Amino acid sequence: MQEHIELVMGAGGPKARIAGHRIRVLDVAIWHERLGLSPNEIVQQYPDLTLADVYAALAYSWVHRDEIERAIAADDAFVAEFRRQHPGPLEEKAAHRPRG
């Protein structure tokens, strides 16, 4: 697993990512667990990755489960706050739609 995963310093501390790529372990975990993509489907969508890369990322995400869950929650909170502060055209239209 060590040759497939690297820790890179970023805002808020080190981030685990697939070695030689900008793809975070967190991203692979989300694609697999939340979007239901299989490791093969992930490789099909990101052909620069190998199955070994994807399996190493999934293994890392299970070993560091709490860290990954906290990172997912932080990303979700950031997106929710951004959407609250910057509503899109559909949200603005709905907010100004007459009731009744």
C-alpha positions as CSV (number, residue, x, y, z in Angstrom):
1,M,0.0,0.0,0.0
2,Q,2.9,2.4,0.8
3,E,4.0,2.7,-2.8
4,H,0.5,3.6,-3.9
5,I,-0.4,6.2,-1.3
6,E,1.4,9.4,-0.4
7,L,0.8,12.1,2.2
8,V,0.9,15.7,0.9
9,M,0.8,18.7,3.1
10,G,-2.2,20.9,2.4
11,A,-4.4,23.4,4.1
12,G,-5.6,21.8,7.3
13,G,-2.8,19.2,7.4
14,P,-1.6,16.2,5.4
15,K,-3.9,14.7,2.8
16,A,-3.6,11.1,1.6
17,R,-3.6,10.8,-2.2
18,I,-2.7,8.3,-4.8
19,A,1.0,8.5,-5.5
20,G,1.8,10.5,-8.6
21,H,-1.7,11.8,-9.0
22,R,-3.8,14.6,-7.6
23,I,-6.6,12.1,-6.7
24,R,-7.3,12.0,-3.0
25,V,-8.0,8.7,-1.1
26,L,-11.1,10.6,0.1
27,D,-12.3,10.9,-3.6
28,V,-11.9,7.2,-4.2
29,A,-13.7,6.3,-1.0
30,I,-16.6,8.6,-2.0
31,W,-16.8,7.2,-5.5
32,H,-16.9,3.6,-4.2
33,E,-19.0,4.0,-1.1
34,R,-21.4,6.8,-1.9
35,L,-21.7,6.6,-5.7
36,G,-21.4,2.8,-5.8
37,L,-18.6,2.6,-8.3
38,S,-16.7,-0.7,-8.4
39,P,-12.9,-0.5,-8.5
40,N,-13.0,-1.5,-12.2
41,E,-15.5,1.3,-12.9
42,I,-13.2,3.8,-11.1
43,V,-10.3,2.7,-13.3
44,Q,-12.4,3.0,-16.4
45,Q,-13.3,6.6,-15.5
46,Y,-9.7,7.4,-14.5
47,P,-7.5,5.2,-16.8
48,D,-4.3,6.7,-15.4
49,L,-5.1,4.8,-12.2
50,T,-4.4,1.1,-11.7
51,L,-6.6,-1.4,-9.8
52,A,-3.7,-1.6,-7.3
53,D,-4.0,2.2,-6.8
54,V,-7.7,2.0,-6.2
55,Y,-7.5,-1.0,-3.9
56,A,-4.7,0.7,-1.9
57,A,-6.8,3.8,-1.6
58,L,-9.8,1.8,-0.3
59,A,-7.6,-0.1,2.1
60,Y,-6.1,3.2,3.4
61,S,-9.6,4.6,3.8
62,W,-10.7,1.6,6.0
63,V,-7.5,1.7,8.1
64,H,-8.0,5.5,8.6
65,R,-11.8,5.4,8.8
66,D,-12.3,8.2,11.3
67,E,-9.9,10.5,9.5
68,I,-11.8,9.9,6.2
69,E,-15.2,10.4,7.8
70,R,-14.1,13.7,9.3
71,A,-12.7,14.9,5.9
72,I,-16.0,13.9,4.1
73,A,-18.0,15.8,6.8
74,A,-15.7,18.8,6.4
75,D,-16.1,18.8,2.6
76,D,-19.9,18.4,2.9
77,A,-20.1,21.3,5.3
78,F,-17.9,23.5,3.0
79,V,-20.2,22.8,0.1
80,A,-23.3,23.4,2.1
81,E,-22.0,26.8,3.3
82,F,-20.8,27.8,-0.1
83,R,-24.3,26.9,-1.6
84,R,-26.0,28.9,1.2
85,Q,-23.8,32.0,0.5
86,H,-23.9,31.6,-3.3
87,P,-27.3,30.3,-4.4
88,G,-27.6,29.2,-8.0
89,P,-30.2,30.5,-10.5
90,L,-32.7,27.7,-9.6
91,E,-32.5,28.4,-5.9
92,E,-32.9,32.1,-6.5
93,K,-35.9,31.6,-8.8
94,A,-37.5,29.3,-6.2
95,A,-36.9,31.8,-3.4
96,H,-38.7,34.5,-5.4
97,R,-41.6,32.4,-6.7
98,P,-45.0,33.5,-5.5
99,R,-46.6,31.1,-3.0
100,G,-50.1,30.0,-3.3
